[in-house]
């Protein structure tokens, strides 16, 4: 949209001439417990060294002087996003089901799902199909929110060595002090659900899981090794080979999220039963005193992949806001490369907790949802 200094036609050209990359996005970080999280607005800018001061000035202009008046443009964007999201559902049903499942578990998951999951699609539909007042009301909300957010008391600046003090100082001086934000946001989750998401496809994506935050368990470096053991042996054989699913897996993230999922699965109810038996498999697996070297090496490549400069900066920012120290990261890596069978045995308690969860989420066509029987209690239409 236009700013007070640049029209809608001229602003993209000004951005292109000054900034190599400009992105605004919401960022959700886990909180101190299952009912709290942090929700941030991230403005990311990449530019040439000699353009840093101009880039900072243009970013400040967008944050402070955007004119929230172009209802036609916003309505078009909302409708395009709604169509794109609906088209992605049959292809990425596992991602939407995982986000929906996460919303049952923690405030972190609930916030993530609200800004990018099925709830977000429903919101897009409501705005896009609303009456004449829907988009103007949204514009007023956006303007009020950005005015509140774009303030020094709410701002953390992360910069590379190429960004001068002058660029940062200029931006800070142009922003009002404002009111400080609460350290964390509180969202009360509803708890366990057995939901189906109706999608226009004759395939299914099944998800169950849990939360380390809710269990009061720490994340350890052995969890990626456990994921590889389950993914390349048990789940591959039982769900993909025997069950006919195109894909499946277990994911344990350092945010505390734990997911079992399937991809393009013809037998979602059967797969959910297989997931609940994972702990029994691991206990039998370690009785053979297996060599974990291959599982450990492949876990290292997943946990510590080759990263571009932008990805490294984002990862560093994420650790900063979450209070994760270098020593904690080193300890995770040590736990990973030193994983022994008894470490996997200790994680079976986590898998037992997942098996007892009264929650599932299946994204599927109507017939496959009906075939889930008692696994599904409520069906969500998008």
Secondary structure, DSSP 8 states (H G I E B T S, - for coil): --BSSS-HHHHHHHHHHH-SEEEEEEEEEE-SSTTEEEEEEEEEEE--GGGHHHHHHHHHHHHHHB-TT-HHHHHHHHHHHHHHHHHHHTTSHHHHHHHHHHHHH-HHHHHHHHHHSHHHHHHHHHHHTS-HHHHHHHHHHHHHHHHHHSBGGG------TTS-HHHHHHHHHHSB------SSEE-------EEEEE-SSS-EEEEEEEEHHHHT----TTHHHHHHHIIIIIIIIIIIITT--SEEEEEE-TTSEEEEEEES-S-HHHHHHHHTTHHHHHHHHHTT----HHHHHHHHHHHT----HHHHHHHHHHHHHHT--HHHHHHHHHHHHT--HHHHHHTHHHHHHHHH---EEEEE-HHHHHHTGGG--EEEE-
